[in-house]
Amino acid sequence: MAEIRAAAFFLPRDNGQRFCMLYEPHDERSRRGSVLYVHPFAEEMNKCRRMAALAARALARAGWAVLQLDLLGCGDSTGRFGDASWRDWLSDVKAG
């Protein structure tokens, strides 16, 4: 099984921070591309978090870098869910 690297970090934004998990192939030369994982809406995010992490690790073992990004007001990111807008989330996706 191919080795991977995993790193947790906060992406700074004008209106706070976004929690991110980055999974990468251990050998940078084997990278096939990148994937930005945007979580499902509301409670569905919490129900599938484990499966999303397993999928991200599997993709990293297959050579893909995967960035999992908690949008504004979601997960471990800054803000409250009710204060976030579609525009805020699109901006977060672009930053990711």
N, CA, C and O atoms as a CHARMM CRD file, in Angstrom:
* protein
*
  384
    1    1 MET  N      0.83600  -1.17200   0.00000 PROA 1      0.00000
    2    1 MET  CA     0.00000   0.00000   0.00000 PROA 1      0.00000
    3    1 MET  C      0.88600   1.24200   0.00000 PROA 1      0.00000
    4    1 MET  O      1.83200   1.34200   0.78100 PROA 1      0.00000
    5    2 ALA  N      0.57000   2.18100  -0.88000 PROA 2      0.00000
    6    2 ALA  CA     1.36500   3.39600  -0.99600 PROA 2      0.00000
    7    2 ALA  C      1.21000   4.26800   0.24900 PROA 2      0.00000
    8    2 ALA  O      0.13500   4.35300   0.84300 PROA 2      0.00000
    9    3 GLU  N      2.30400   4.90400   0.62000 PROA 3      0.00000
   10    3 GLU  CA     2.26800   5.79700   1.77600 PROA 3      0.00000
   11    3 GLU  C      1.70600   7.15500   1.38100 PROA 3      0.00000
   12    3 GLU  O      1.84400   7.59800   0.24100 PROA 3      0.00000
   13    4 ILE  N      1.07400   7.80100   2.34300 PROA 4      0.00000
   14    4 ILE  CA     0.54000   9.14000   2.11200 PROA 4      0.00000
   15    4 ILE  C      0.97400  10.06500   3.24600 PROA 4      0.00000
   16    4 ILE  O      1.41000   9.61900   4.30700 PROA 4      0.00000
   17    5 ARG  N      0.84300  11.35600   2.99300 PROA 5      0.00000
   18    5 ARG  CA     1.06000  12.36500   4.02000 PROA 5      0.00000
   19    5 ARG  C     -0.28200  13.02900   4.30300 PROA 5      0.00000
   20    5 ARG  O     -1.07600  13.25400   3.39000 PROA 5      0.00000
   21    6 ALA  N     -0.52500  13.33300   5.54700 PROA 6      0.00000
   22    6 ALA  CA    -1.75100  14.03600   5.92700 PROA 6      0.00000
   23    6 ALA  C     -1.37200  15.23200   6.78300 PROA 6      0.00000
   24    6 ALA  O     -0.51300  15.13300   7.65900 PROA 6      0.00000
   25    7 ALA  N     -2.01400  16.35700   6.52600 PROA 7      0.00000
   26    7 ALA  CA    -1.74100  17.56900   7.29900 PROA 7      0.00000
   27    7 ALA  C     -3.03600  18.32800   7.53100 PROA 7      0.00000
   28    7 ALA  O     -3.83600  18.51600   6.61500 PROA 7      0.00000
   29    8 ALA  N     -3.22700  18.75500   8.75700 PROA 8      0.00000
   30    8 ALA  CA    -4.36400  19.60400   9.10600 PROA 8      0.00000
   31    8 ALA  C     -3.85100  21.03100   9.24300 PROA 8      0.00000
   32    8 ALA  O     -2.77000  21.25900   9.78600 PROA 8      0.00000
   33    9 PHE  N     -4.62500  21.98700   8.75100 PROA 9      0.00000
   34    9 PHE  CA    -4.22600  23.38900   8.87900 PROA 9      0.00000
   35    9 PHE  C     -5.45100  24.27800   8.73500 PROA 9      0.00000
   36    9 PHE  O     -6.51600  23.82400   8.31600 PROA 9      0.00000
   37   10 PHE  N     -5.29200  25.54100   9.08300 PROA 10     0.00000
   38   10 PHE  CA    -6.33900  26.53500   8.89900 PROA 10     0.00000
   39   10 PHE  C     -5.94600  27.45800   7.75900 PROA 10     0.00000
   40   10 PHE  O     -4.84700  28.01300   7.74500 PROA 10     0.00000
   41   11 LEU  N     -6.84600  27.61600   6.81200 PROA 11     0.00000
   42   11 LEU  CA    -6.66200  28.52400   5.68300 PROA 11     0.00000
   43   11 LEU  C     -7.17200  29.89500   6.10200 PROA 11     0.00000
   44   11 LEU  O     -8.36400  30.04600   6.37300 PROA 11     0.00000
   45   12 PRO  N     -6.29000  30.91000   6.16200 PROA 12     0.00000
   46   12 PRO  CA    -6.75200  32.23500   6.58500 PROA 12     0.00000
   47   12 PRO  C     -7.64000  32.87600   5.51100 PROA 12     0.00000
   48   12 PRO  O     -7.33600  32.81500   4.31900 PROA 12     0.00000
   49   13 ARG  N     -8.73500  33.48700   5.95400 PROA 13     0.00000
   50   13 ARG  CA    -9.66500  34.20000   5.07300 PROA 13     0.00000
   51   13 ARG  C     -9.95900  35.56100   5.71000 PROA 13     0.00000
   52   13 ARG  O     -9.69400  35.75900   6.89600 PROA 13     0.00000
   53   14 ASP  N    -10.48900  36.47400   4.95000 PROA 14     0.00000
   54   14 ASP  CA   -10.81200  37.80500   5.49100 PROA 14     0.00000
   55   14 ASP  C    -11.78700  37.73300   6.65600 PROA 14     0.00000
   56   14 ASP  O    -11.71300  38.54800   7.57600 PROA 14     0.00000
   57   15 ASN  N    -12.68700  36.78000   6.62900 PROA 15     0.00000
   58   15 ASN  CA   -13.71400  36.67300   7.67000 PROA 15     0.00000
   59   15 ASN  C    -13.49600  35.45400   8.56600 PROA 15     0.00000
   60   15 ASN  O    -14.45800  34.83100   9.01500 PROA 15     0.00000
   61   16 GLY  N    -12.24800  35.12100   8.81900 PROA 16     0.00000
   62   16 GLY  CA   -11.93200  34.01500   9.72300 PROA 16     0.00000
   63   16 GLY  C    -11.02300  32.98700   9.09600 PROA 16     0.00000
   64   16 GLY  O    -10.26600  33.28300   8.17100 PROA 16     0.00000
   65   17 GLN  N    -11.10500  31.78200   9.60600 PROA 17     0.00000
   66   17 GLN  CA   -10.25000  30.68800   9.13300 PROA 17     0.00000
   67   17 GLN  C    -11.12100  29.52000   8.67200 PROA 17     0.00000
   68   17 GLN  O    -12.23300  29.32800   9.16400 PROA 17     0.00000
   69   18 ARG  N    -10.60000  28.74600   7.72300 PROA 18     0.00000
   70   18 ARG  CA   -11.27700  27.53500   7.27200 PROA 18     0.00000
   71   18 ARG  C    -10.38900  26.34900   7.61300 PROA 18     0.00000
   72   18 ARG  O     -9.20000  26.32900   7.29400 PROA 18     0.00000
   73   19 PHE  N    -10.98400  25.37000   8.26200 PROA 19     0.00000
   74   19 PHE  CA   -10.23500  24.16300   8.59200 PROA 19     0.00000
   75   19 PHE  C    -10.06900  23.32200   7.33100 PROA 19     0.00000
   76   19 PHE  O    -11.01200  23.13800   6.56100 PROA 19     0.00000
   77   20 CYS  N     -8.85000  22.81600   7.13400 PROA 20     0.00000
   78   20 CYS  CA    -8.54400  21.99300   5.96900 PROA 20     0.00000
   79   20 CYS  C     -7.78300  20.74100   6.38300 PROA 20     0.00000
   80   20 CYS  O     -7.01800  20.75400   7.34800 PROA 20     0.00000
   81   21 MET  N     -8.00200  19.67700   5.65100 PROA 21     0.00000
   82   21 MET  CA    -7.19500  18.45400   5.73700 PROA 21     0.00000
   83   21 MET  C     -6.64600  18.21300   4.34800 PROA 21     0.00000
   84   21 MET  O     -7.38500  18.20900   3.36400 PROA 21     0.00000
   85   22 LEU  N     -5.35300  18.01600   4.28000 PROA 22     0.00000
   86   22 LEU  CA    -4.69900  17.75000   3.00300 PROA 22     0.00000
   87   22 LEU  C     -4.08100  16.36900   3.05800 PROA 22     0.00000
   88   22 LEU  O     -3.28700  16.06700   3.94900 PROA 22     0.00000
   89   23 TYR  N     -4.45000  15.53500   2.10200 PROA 23     0.00000
   90   23 TYR  CA    -3.87200  14.20400   1.94300 PROA 23     0.00000
   91   23 TYR  C     -3.11200  14.20100   0.62800 PROA 23     0.00000
   92   23 TYR  O     -3.63800  14.61600  -0.40500 PROA 23     0.00000
   93   24 GLU  N     -1.85700  13.72500   0.67100 PROA 24     0.00000
   94   24 GLU  CA    -1.01600  13.72100  -0.53300 PROA 24     0.00000
   95   24 GLU  C     -0.27000  12.40100  -0.64500 PROA 24     0.00000
   96   24 GLU  O     -0.00600  11.73700   0.35800 PROA 24     0.00000
   97   25 PRO  N      0.06900  12.02600  -1.87600 PROA 25     0.00000
   98   25 PRO  CA     0.96700  10.88100  -2.02300 PROA 25     0.00000
   99   25 PRO  C      2.30100  11.21200  -1.36600 PROA 25     0.00000
  100   25 PRO  O      2.76600  12.34900  -1.44500 PROA 25     0.00000
  101   26 HSD  N      2.91200  10.23700  -0.72700 PROA 26     0.00000
  102   26 HSD  CA     4.20400  10.47400  -0.06200 PROA 26     0.00000
  103   26 HSD  C      5.25800  10.88400  -1.08200 PROA 26     0.00000
  104   26 HSD  O      6.06300  11.77800  -0.82000 PROA 26     0.00000
  105   27 ASP  N      5.25800  10.24500  -2.22500 PROA 27     0.00000
  106   27 ASP  CA     6.21900  10.55000  -3.28600 PROA 27     0.00000
  107   27 ASP  C      5.59400  11.56900  -4.24400 PROA 27     0.00000
  108   27 ASP  O      4.70100  11.23200  -5.02100 PROA 27     0.00000
  109   28 GLU  N      6.06500  12.80300  -4.18300 PROA 28     0.00000
  110   28 GLU  CA     5.51400  13.89100  -4.99200 PROA 28     0.00000
  111   28 GLU  C      5.55000  13.57500  -6.49200 PROA 28     0.00000
  112   28 GLU  O      4.70300  14.04800  -7.24900 PROA 28     0.00000
  113   29 ARG  N      6.51800  12.78700  -6.90900 PROA 29     0.00000
  114   29 ARG  CA     6.63400  12.45300  -8.33900 PROA 29     0.00000
  115   29 ARG  C      5.48900  11.57900  -8.82700 PROA 29     0.00000
  116   29 ARG  O      5.23500  11.49900 -10.02900 PROA 29     0.00000
  117   30 SER  N      4.80200  10.92500  -7.90500 PROA 30     0.00000
  118   30 SER  CA     3.70900  10.04000  -8.30700 PROA 30     0.00000
  119   30 SER  C      2.35400  10.76300  -8.35700 PROA 30     0.00000
  120   30 SER  O      1.33000  10.14200  -8.64100 PROA 30     0.00000
  121   31 ARG  N      2.35100  12.06500  -8.08300 PROA 31     0.00000
  122   31 ARG  CA     1.08600  12.81800  -8.06200 PROA 31     0.00000
  123   31 ARG  C      0.46700  12.85600  -9.46000 PROA 31     0.00000
  124   31 ARG  O      1.11800  13.20400 -10.44500 PROA 31     0.00000
  125   32 ARG  N     -0.81400  12.48600  -9.51000 PROA 32     0.00000
  126   32 ARG  CA    -1.55800  12.45900 -10.77600 PROA 32     0.00000
  127   32 ARG  C     -2.38000  13.71900 -10.98300 PROA 32     0.00000
  128   32 ARG  O     -2.74200  14.04700 -12.11300 PROA 32     0.00000
  129   33 GLY  N     -2.67500  14.42200  -9.90800 PROA 33     0.00000
  130   33 GLY  CA    -3.50500  15.61100  -9.98500 PROA 33     0.00000
  131   33 GLY  C     -4.01000  15.97500  -8.60400 PROA 33     0.00000
  132   33 GLY  O     -3.53300  15.45600  -7.59400 PROA 33     0.00000
  133   34 SER  N     -4.97900  16.87100  -8.57400 PROA 34     0.00000
  134   34 SER  CA    -5.51700  17.35500  -7.30500 PROA 34     0.00000
  135   34 SER  C     -7.03900  17.28900  -7.30700 PROA 34     0.00000
  136   34 SER  O     -7.68600  17.41800  -8.34600 PROA 34     0.00000
  137   35 VAL  N     -7.59100  17.08500  -6.11300 PROA 35     0.00000
  138   35 VAL  CA    -9.03600  17.03000  -5.91400 PROA 35     0.00000
  139   35 VAL  C     -9.38800  17.97100  -4.76800 PROA 35     0.00000
  140   35 VAL  O     -8.74400  17.94500  -3.71900 PROA 35     0.00000
  141   36 LEU  N    -10.39800  18.79300  -4.96700 PROA 36     0.00000
  142   36 LEU  CA   -10.92900  19.62300  -3.89700 PROA 36     0.00000
  143   36 LEU  C    -12.24700  19.00000  -3.47000 PROA 36     0.00000
  144   36 LEU  O    -13.19700  18.94200  -4.25100 PROA 36     0.00000
  145   37 TYR  N    -12.30000  18.53400  -2.22900 PROA 37     0.00000
  146   37 TYR  CA   -13.50500  17.90600  -1.70600 PROA 37     0.00000
  147   37 TYR  C    -14.32400  18.96300  -0.96900 PROA 37     0.00000
  148   37 TYR  O    -13.86100  19.54300   0.01400 PROA 37     0.00000
  149   38 VAL  N    -15.52900  19.20700  -1.44400 PROA 38     0.00000
  150   38 VAL  CA   -16.44500  20.13400  -0.79100 PROA 38     0.00000
  151   38 VAL  C    -17.53700  19.29000  -0.14300 PROA 38     0.00000
  152   38 VAL  O    -18.23300  18.53200  -0.81800 PROA 38     0.00000
  153   39 HSD  N    -17.67600  19.42600   1.13600 PROA 39     0.00000
  154   39 HSD  CA   -18.57200  18.57100   1.91200 PROA 39     0.00000
  155   39 HSD  C    -20.04000  18.76900   1.54400 PROA 39     0.00000
  156   39 HSD  O    -20.41200  19.80300   0.98800 PROA 39     0.00000
  157   40 PRO  N    -20.86600  17.78300   1.85300 PROA 40     0.00000
  158   40 PRO  CA   -22.30800  17.90100   1.64100 PROA 40     0.00000
  159   40 PRO  C    -22.91000  18.97900   2.54900 PROA 40     0.00000
  160   40 PRO  O    -22.25400  19.47300   3.46500 PROA 40     0.00000
  161   41 PHE  N    -24.14000  19.32300   2.28100 PROA 41     0.00000
  162   41 PHE  CA   -24.83800  20.38100   2.99800 PROA 41     0.00000
  163   41 PHE  C    -25.31900  19.93100   4.37600 PROA 41     0.00000
  164   41 PHE  O    -25.78800  18.80600   4.54600 PROA 41     0.00000
  165   42 ALA  N    -25.19800  20.81100   5.33700 PROA 42     0.00000
  166   42 ALA  CA   -25.76200  20.69600   6.68700 PROA 42     0.00000
  167   42 ALA  C    -25.39000  19.38300   7.37700 PROA 42     0.00000
  168   42 ALA  O    -24.22100  18.99800   7.38100 PROA 42     0.00000
  169   43 GLU  N    -26.36400  18.70200   7.95300 PROA 43     0.00000
  170   43 GLU  CA   -26.10300  17.49700   8.75000 PROA 43     0.00000
  171   43 GLU  C    -25.54200  16.34400   7.92900 PROA 43     0.00000
  172   43 GLU  O    -24.91100  15.44200   8.47900 PROA 43     0.00000
  173   44 GLU  N    -25.76300  16.36500   6.63500 PROA 44     0.00000
  174   44 GLU  CA   -25.20100  15.30500   5.79600 PROA 44     0.00000
  175   44 GLU  C    -23.68100  15.28900   5.89600 PROA 44     0.00000
  176   44 GLU  O    -23.05800  14.23500   5.76800 PROA 44     0.00000
  177   45 MET  N    -23.08300  16.45800   6.12300 PROA 45     0.00000
  178   45 MET  CA   -21.62900  16.53800   6.27900 PROA 45     0.00000
  179   45 MET  C    -21.17900  15.66500   7.44800 PROA 45     0.00000
  180   45 MET  O    -20.21600  14.90800   7.32400 PROA 45     0.00000
  181   46 ASN  N    -21.86300  15.76700   8.56900 PROA 46     0.00000
  182   46 ASN  CA   -21.47500  15.00300   9.75500 PROA 46     0.00000
  183   46 ASN  C    -21.71200  13.51300   9.57900 PROA 46     0.00000
  184   46 ASN  O    -20.97700  12.69600  10.13300 PROA 46     0.00000
  185   47 LYS  N    -22.72400  13.16000   8.81900 PROA 47     0.00000
  186   47 LYS  CA   -23.06300  11.75200   8.63500 PROA 47     0.00000
  187   47 LYS  C    -22.07200  11.01800   7.73100 PROA 47     0.00000
  188   47 LYS  O    -21.95600   9.79500   7.80400 PROA 47     0.00000
  189   48 CYS  N    -21.36400  11.75300   6.88500 PROA 48     0.00000
  190   48 CYS  CA   -20.46200  11.07700   5.94100 PROA 48     0.00000
  191   48 CYS  C    -18.99800  11.45600   6.13600 PROA 48     0.00000
  192   48 CYS  O    -18.16800  11.11100   5.29500 PROA 48     0.00000
  193   49 ARG  N    -18.66000  12.14500   7.20300 PROA 49     0.00000
  194   49 ARG  CA   -17.28100  12.61500   7.41200 PROA 49     0.00000
  195   49 ARG  C    -16.27000  11.46800   7.38400 PROA 49     0.00000
  196   49 ARG  O    -15.21300  11.59200   6.76400 PROA 49     0.00000
  197   50 ARG  N    -16.58000  10.36400   8.04200 PROA 50     0.00000
  198   50 ARG  CA   -15.64400   9.23100   8.07200 PROA 50     0.00000
  199   50 ARG  C    -15.42300   8.66800   6.67100 PROA 50     0.00000
  200   50 ARG  O    -14.28600   8.40100   6.28100 PROA 50     0.00000
  201   51 MET  N    -16.49800   8.48700   5.91900 PROA 51     0.00000
  202   51 MET  CA   -16.37100   7.94200   4.56800 PROA 51     0.00000
  203   51 MET  C    -15.59500   8.89700   3.65800 PROA 51     0.00000
  204   51 MET  O    -14.82400   8.45500   2.80500 PROA 51     0.00000
  205   52 ALA  N    -15.79800  10.19900   3.83800 PROA 52     0.00000
  206   52 ALA  CA   -15.06200  11.17900   3.04200 PROA 52     0.00000
  207   52 ALA  C    -13.56900  11.10700   3.35100 PROA 52     0.00000
  208   52 ALA  O    -12.74200  11.20700   2.44500 PROA 52     0.00000
  209   53 ALA  N    -13.22400  10.93500   4.62200 PROA 53     0.00000
  210   53 ALA  CA   -11.80900  10.80900   4.99300 PROA 53     0.00000
  211   53 ALA  C    -11.20300   9.53500   4.41900 PROA 53     0.00000
  212   53 ALA  O    -10.06900   9.54700   3.94000 PROA 53     0.00000
  213   54 LEU  N    -11.95300   8.43300   4.46600 PROA 54     0.00000
  214   54 LEU  CA   -11.45300   7.18200   3.87900 PROA 54     0.00000
  215   54 LEU  C    -11.25500   7.32400   2.37600 PROA 54     0.00000
  216   54 LEU  O    -10.26300   6.84100   1.83000 PROA 54     0.00000
  217   55 ALA  N    -12.19100   7.98000   1.70900 PROA 55     0.00000
  218   55 ALA  CA   -12.06700   8.19600   0.26500 PROA 55     0.00000
  219   55 ALA  C    -10.86100   9.07900  -0.05700 PROA 55     0.00000
  220   55 ALA  O    -10.13000   8.80700  -1.00900 PROA 55     0.00000
  221   56 ALA  N    -10.65000  10.13800   0.73500 PROA 56     0.00000
  222   56 ALA  CA    -9.51000  11.03200   0.51000 PROA 56     0.00000
  223   56 ALA  C     -8.19400  10.27400   0.65800 PROA 56     0.00000
  224   56 ALA  O     -7.26700  10.46700  -0.12900 PROA 56     0.00000
  225   57 ARG  N     -8.11600   9.42000   1.66100 PROA 57     0.00000
  226   57 ARG  CA    -6.88700   8.62700   1.84800 PROA 57     0.00000
  227   57 ARG  C     -6.68200   7.65600   0.69300 PROA 57     0.00000
  228   57 ARG  O     -5.55600   7.47700   0.22700 PROA 57     0.00000
  229   58 ALA  N     -7.74200   7.03900   0.23300 PROA 58     0.00000
  230   58 ALA  CA    -7.63200   6.10300  -0.89400 PROA 58     0.00000
  231   58 ALA  C     -7.18700   6.83600  -2.15400 PROA 58     0.00000
  232   58 ALA  O     -6.34700   6.33600  -2.90200 PROA 58     0.00000
  233   59 LEU  N     -7.74700   8.01300  -2.39000 PROA 59     0.00000
  234   59 LEU  CA    -7.32300   8.79900  -3.55500 PROA 59     0.00000
  235   59 LEU  C     -5.85400   9.19500  -3.44100 PROA 59     0.00000
  236   59 LEU  O     -5.12600   9.16300  -4.43300 PROA 59     0.00000
  237   60 ALA  N     -5.41400   9.56600  -2.24200 PROA 60     0.00000
  238   60 ALA  CA    -4.00300   9.92800  -2.04400 PROA 60     0.00000
  239   60 ALA  C     -3.09800   8.73000  -2.31400 PROA 60     0.00000
  240   60 ALA  O     -2.03700   8.87800  -2.91900 PROA 60     0.00000
  241   61 ARG  N     -3.50900   7.55100  -1.87000 PROA 61     0.00000
  242   61 ARG  CA    -2.71000   6.34200  -2.16100 PROA 61     0.00000
  243   61 ARG  C     -2.64900   6.06300  -3.66000 PROA 61     0.00000
  244   61 ARG  O     -1.68800   5.46700  -4.14700 PROA 61     0.00000
  245   62 ALA  N     -3.68000   6.49700  -4.39300 PROA 62     0.00000
  246   62 ALA  CA    -3.72600   6.30300  -5.84600 PROA 62     0.00000
  247   62 ALA  C     -3.02100   7.43600  -6.59700 PROA 62     0.00000
  248   62 ALA  O     -3.00500   7.44600  -7.82800 PROA 62     0.00000
  249   63 GLY  N     -2.43600   8.39200  -5.86000 PROA 63     0.00000
  250   63 GLY  CA    -1.64000   9.42700  -6.50700 PROA 63     0.00000
  251   63 GLY  C     -2.28000  10.80400  -6.57600 PROA 63     0.00000
  252   63 GLY  O     -1.72100  11.70400  -7.20200 PROA 63     0.00000
  253   64 TRP  N     -3.42200  10.99000  -5.95700 PROA 64     0.00000
  254   64 TRP  CA    -4.10900  12.27400  -6.00800 PROA 64     0.00000
  255   64 TRP  C     -3.91900  13.04400  -4.70700 PROA 64     0.00000
  256   64 TRP  O     -4.00100  12.46600  -3.62300 PROA 64     0.00000
  257   65 ALA  N     -3.66900  14.33500  -4.81100 PROA 65     0.00000
  258   65 ALA  CA    -3.67400  15.20300  -3.63500 PROA 65     0.00000
  259   65 ALA  C     -5.12500  15.60600  -3.39800 PROA 65     0.00000
  260   65 ALA  O     -5.81800  16.00800  -4.33300 PROA 65     0.00000
  261   66 VAL  N     -5.58500  15.50100  -2.15900 PROA 66     0.00000
  262   66 VAL  CA    -6.98300  15.80200  -1.83700 PROA 66     0.00000
  263   66 VAL  C     -7.02700  16.83600  -0.71800 PROA 66     0.00000
  264   66 VAL  O     -6.45700  16.63400   0.35500 PROA 66     0.00000
  265   67 LEU  N     -7.70800  17.94000  -0.98200 PROA 67     0.00000
  266   67 LEU  CA    -7.92600  18.96500   0.03100 PROA 67     0.00000
  267   67 LEU  C     -9.38200  18.90300   0.45800 PROA 67     0.00000
  268   67 LEU  O    -10.28800  19.12300  -0.34600 PROA 67     0.00000
  269   68 GLN  N     -9.59700  18.60000   1.73900 PROA 68     0.00000
  270   68 GLN  CA   -10.93000  18.65200   2.32400 PROA 68     0.00000
  271   68 GLN  C    -11.04900  19.98100   3.04500 PROA 68     0.00000
  272   68 GLN  O    -10.22300  20.30900   3.89700 PROA 68     0.00000
  273   69 LEU  N    -12.07900  20.74800   2.70300 PROA 69     0.00000
  274   69 LEU  CA   -12.22800  22.11300   3.17800 PROA 69     0.00000
  275   69 LEU  C    -13.56400  22.26800   3.89400 PROA 69     0.00000
  276   69 LEU  O    -14.61500  22.00000   3.31200 PROA 69     0.00000
  277   70 ASP  N    -13.52900  22.70000   5.15900 PROA 70     0.00000
  278   70 ASP  CA   -14.76100  23.03600   5.88000 PROA 70     0.00000
  279   70 ASP  C    -15.11200  24.48100   5.52200 PROA 70     0.00000
  280   70 ASP  O    -14.33900  25.39800   5.79700 PROA 70     0.00000
  281   71 LEU  N    -16.26300  24.67600   4.92000 PROA 71     0.00000
  282   71 LEU  CA   -16.69200  25.99800   4.49500 PROA 71     0.00000
  283   71 LEU  C    -17.05800  26.87100   5.69600 PROA 71     0.00000
  284   71 LEU  O    -17.20800  26.37000   6.81000 PROA 71     0.00000
  285   72 LEU  N    -17.20100  28.17500   5.46400 PROA 72     0.00000
  286   72 LEU  CA   -17.57000  29.12300   6.50600 PROA 72     0.00000
  287   72 LEU  C    -18.79900  28.63200   7.26000 PROA 72     0.00000
  288   72 LEU  O    -19.81800  28.29300   6.65800 PROA 72     0.00000
  289   73 GLY  N    -18.68900  28.59900   8.59100 PROA 73     0.00000
  290   73 GLY  CA   -19.81200  28.20800   9.42600 PROA 73     0.00000
  291   73 GLY  C    -20.05400  26.71400   9.50800 PROA 73     0.00000
  292   73 GLY  O    -21.06300  26.27700  10.06100 PROA 73     0.00000
  293   74 CYS  N    -19.14200  25.92900   8.96600 PROA 74     0.00000
  294   74 CYS  CA   -19.31000  24.47300   8.94300 PROA 74     0.00000
  295   74 CYS  C    -18.09800  23.79600   9.59700 PROA 74     0.00000
  296   74 CYS  O    -16.98200  24.31400   9.55800 PROA 74     0.00000
  297   75 GLY  N    -18.34200  22.64700  10.18700 PROA 75     0.00000
  298   75 GLY  CA   -17.24800  21.87200  10.76400 PROA 75     0.00000
  299   75 GLY  C    -16.43800  22.67800  11.76100 PROA 75     0.00000
  300   75 GLY  O    -16.98600  23.28200  12.68200 PROA 75     0.00000
  301   76 ASP  N    -15.13300  22.68000  11.56800 PROA 76     0.00000
  302   76 ASP  CA   -14.22200  23.36900  12.48300 PROA 76     0.00000
  303   76 ASP  C    -13.78600  24.73700  11.97400 PROA 76     0.00000
  304   76 ASP  O    -12.82500  25.31100  12.48500 PROA 76     0.00000
  305   77 SER  N    -14.48100  25.25800  10.97900 PROA 77     0.00000
  306   77 SER  CA   -14.16400  26.58000  10.45400 PROA 77     0.00000
  307   77 SER  C    -14.84000  27.67200  11.27100 PROA 77     0.00000
  308   77 SER  O    -15.77600  27.41500  12.02800 PROA 77     0.00000
  309   78 THR  N    -14.34900  28.89300  11.10300 PROA 78     0.00000
  310   78 THR  CA   -14.88600  30.06900  11.76700 PROA 78     0.00000
  311   78 THR  C    -16.32200  30.33800  11.30800 PROA 78     0.00000
  312   78 THR  O    -16.70500  29.99700  10.18800 PROA 78     0.00000
  313   79 GLY  N    -17.08700  30.94200  12.17300 PROA 79     0.00000
  314   79 GLY  CA   -18.40900  31.42100  11.80300 PROA 79     0.00000
  315   79 GLY  C    -19.53000  30.49300  12.21200 PROA 79     0.00000
  316   79 GLY  O    -19.31700  29.36500  12.65800 PROA 79     0.00000
  317   80 ARG  N    -20.74300  31.01700  12.04000 PROA 80     0.00000
  318   80 ARG  CA   -21.93600  30.23000  12.33400 PROA 80     0.00000
  319   80 ARG  C    -22.62100  29.87700  11.02300 PROA 80     0.00000
  320   80 ARG  O    -22.63600  30.67200  10.08300 PROA 80     0.00000
  321   81 PHE  N    -23.17400  28.71000  10.97400 PROA 81     0.00000
  322   81 PHE  CA   -23.82500  28.20600   9.76900 PROA 81     0.00000
  323   81 PHE  C    -24.87600  29.19500   9.25600 PROA 81     0.00000
  324   81 PHE  O    -24.93800  29.46100   8.05600 PROA 81     0.00000
  325   82 GLY  N    -25.68800  29.73200  10.14300 PROA 82     0.00000
  326   82 GLY  CA   -26.76400  30.63500   9.74600 PROA 82     0.00000
  327   82 GLY  C    -26.30000  31.96000   9.18200 PROA 82     0.00000
  328   82 GLY  O    -27.07100  32.66100   8.52700 PROA 82     0.00000
  329   83 ASP  N    -25.05100  32.31100   9.42700 PROA 83     0.00000
  330   83 ASP  CA   -24.51100  33.58000   8.93300 PROA 83     0.00000
  331   83 ASP  C    -23.82900  33.44600   7.57400 PROA 83     0.00000
  332   83 ASP  O    -23.51000  34.45300   6.94200 PROA 83     0.00000
  333   84 ALA  N    -23.60600  32.23400   7.12600 PROA 84     0.00000
  334   84 ALA  CA   -22.90100  32.01000   5.85900 PROA 84     0.00000
  335   84 ALA  C    -23.87000  32.15900   4.68300 PROA 84     0.00000
  336   84 ALA  O    -25.06300  31.87600   4.79700 PROA 84     0.00000
  337   85 SER  N    -23.32700  32.60700   3.56300 PROA 85     0.00000
  338   85 SER  CA   -24.12900  32.75200   2.34500 PROA 85     0.00000
  339   85 SER  C    -23.52100  31.90400   1.23500 PROA 85     0.00000
  340   85 SER  O    -22.38200  31.44500   1.32500 PROA 85     0.00000
  341   86 TRP  N    -24.30300  31.71300   0.20500 PROA 86     0.00000
  342   86 TRP  CA   -23.81600  30.97800  -0.96900 PROA 86     0.00000
  343   86 TRP  C    -22.56300  31.66100  -1.52000 PROA 86     0.00000
  344   86 TRP  O    -21.61300  30.98200  -1.91200 PROA 86     0.00000
  345   87 ARG  N    -22.55000  32.97600  -1.55300 PROA 87     0.00000
  346   87 ARG  CA   -21.39500  33.73800  -2.04100 PROA 87     0.00000
  347   87 ARG  C    -20.15600  33.46700  -1.18500 PROA 87     0.00000
  348   87 ARG  O    -19.05300  33.31900  -1.71200 PROA 87     0.00000
  349   88 ASP  N    -20.34400  33.40200   0.15500 PROA 88     0.00000
  350   88 ASP  CA   -19.22500  33.08300   1.05100 PROA 88     0.00000
  351   88 ASP  C    -18.64700  31.71200   0.71200 PROA 88     0.00000
  352   88 ASP  O    -17.43100  31.54100   0.62700 PROA 88     0.00000
  353   89 TRP  N    -19.53200  30.74500   0.52100 PROA 89     0.00000
  354   89 TRP  CA   -19.07300  29.38200   0.24700 PROA 89     0.00000
  355   89 TRP  C    -18.37500  29.28300  -1.10400 PROA 89     0.00000
  356   89 TRP  O    -17.37300  28.57900  -1.22900 PROA 89     0.00000
  357   90 LEU  N    -18.88500  29.97300  -2.10900 PROA 90     0.00000
  358   90 LEU  CA   -18.20000  29.97000  -3.41100 PROA 90     0.00000
  359   90 LEU  C    -16.81200  30.59600  -3.28800 PROA 90     0.00000
  360   90 LEU  O    -15.85600  30.12900  -3.90800 PROA 90     0.00000
  361   91 SER  N    -16.71000  31.64100  -2.49400 PROA 91     0.00000
  362   91 SER  CA   -15.40300  32.27100  -2.26000 PROA 91     0.00000
  363   91 SER  C    -14.44300  31.29600  -1.56700 PROA 91     0.00000
  364   91 SER  O    -13.26200  31.23900  -1.90800 PROA 91     0.00000
  365   92 ASP  N    -14.94900  30.53600  -0.60100 PROA 92     0.00000
  366   92 ASP  CA   -14.12100  29.53100   0.07500 PROA 92     0.00000
  367   92 ASP  C    -13.64000  28.46600  -0.91200 PROA 92     0.00000
  368   92 ASP  O    -12.47800  28.06400  -0.87900 PROA 92     0.00000
  369   93 VAL  N    -14.52100  28.02200  -1.77200 PROA 93     0.00000
  370   93 VAL  CA   -14.14800  26.99200  -2.76700 PROA 93     0.00000
  371   93 VAL  C    -13.04100  27.52600  -3.67000 PROA 93     0.00000
  372   93 VAL  O    -12.07500  26.81800  -3.95600 PROA 93     0.00000
  373   94 LYS  N    -13.17900  28.77400  -4.11900 PROA 94     0.00000
  374   94 LYS  CA   -12.13900  29.37400  -4.95500 PROA 94     0.00000
  375   94 LYS  C    -10.80900  29.45900  -4.21300 PROA 94     0.00000
  376   94 LYS  O     -9.75400  29.22700  -4.80400 PROA 94     0.00000
  377   95 ALA  N    -10.85300  29.78900  -2.92900 PROA 95     0.00000
  378   95 ALA  CA    -9.62700  29.87700  -2.13200 PROA 95     0.00000
  379   95 ALA  C     -8.97600  28.50400  -1.97200 PROA 95     0.00000
  380   95 ALA  O     -7.75100  28.38400  -1.95100 PROA 95     0.00000
  381   96 GLY  N     -9.79900  27.48800  -1.86100 PROA 96     0.00000
  382   96 GLY  CA    -9.28300  26.12300  -1.73600 PROA 96     0.00000
  383   96 GLY  C     -8.55400  25.70900  -2.99100 PROA 96     0.00000
  384   96 GLY  O     -8.05000  24.58900  -3.07000 PROA 96     0.00000
